[in-house]
Amino acid sequence: MMKRLMVVALACAAIAVLGVLSFAGSGASSEGVKLARQDDGSMILADLGSEAPVLDVYEDFDCPICKEMHSKVDATIQRLAREGKVKVVYHTVTIFQQEPMRSNSIRAASAARCVPEENWLAFRDALYAMQPAPHGEASGFTVEELAQAARKAGASVDSCVTSQSYAKSHLAETAKIPLEGTPTVVLDGRMLGNEALDPAALERVITEGNGIRV
């Protein structure tokens, strides 16, 4: 188990460095904290001009533990980002190889790429609320359900969602990320453990800069 964690940590450290470099290239924001989409589809909630640490969140919308983490700590993460204490990068991935989880994940991730920045966080909330259950058995996230959820989040992107326009590019980007599981949470190159599911503990490691090295 420890060996597996070390492999993931080293891989994620390299990925986190790339995330930091992308911030450096963006320059300071004149609009303060905002949500922006990068070319690879990841979403940044940050003041790009700040010196705050970078928190990379790798999540699969069909992952039950990702849903648990979202319910427990996402409000804390977003608050810290809006306070300028952390730069959050949300990376949507497809980790599952078995069906129906794999297709569920791809449909949801592709739909999320269709949704504009101003509606994306609300759509992400909706995805976790409608996650197919029981995990490993239920097929869900139909394109009709996803288009309806996008509309409820304020985005009329039916054609993009139903055509799964971003499915191939999502899988191509996922293939570049050497993860073994989700959620994976990395703070300035350091993979976090159980504190990623505890809002108070997560706030401490972000604000005190003492993430765990494994």
Secondary structure, 3 states (H helix, E strand, C coil): CHHHHHHHHHHHHHHHHHHHHHHHHHCCCCCCCEEEECCCCCEEEECCCCCCCEEEEEECCCCHHHHHHHHHHHHHHHHHHHCCCCEEEEEECCCCCCCCHHHHHHHHHHHHHHCCHHHHHHHHHHHHHCCCCCCCCCCCCCHHHHHHHHHHCCCCCHHHHHHCCCHHHHHHHHCCCCCCCCCEEEECCEECCHHHHCHHHHHHHHHHCCCCCC
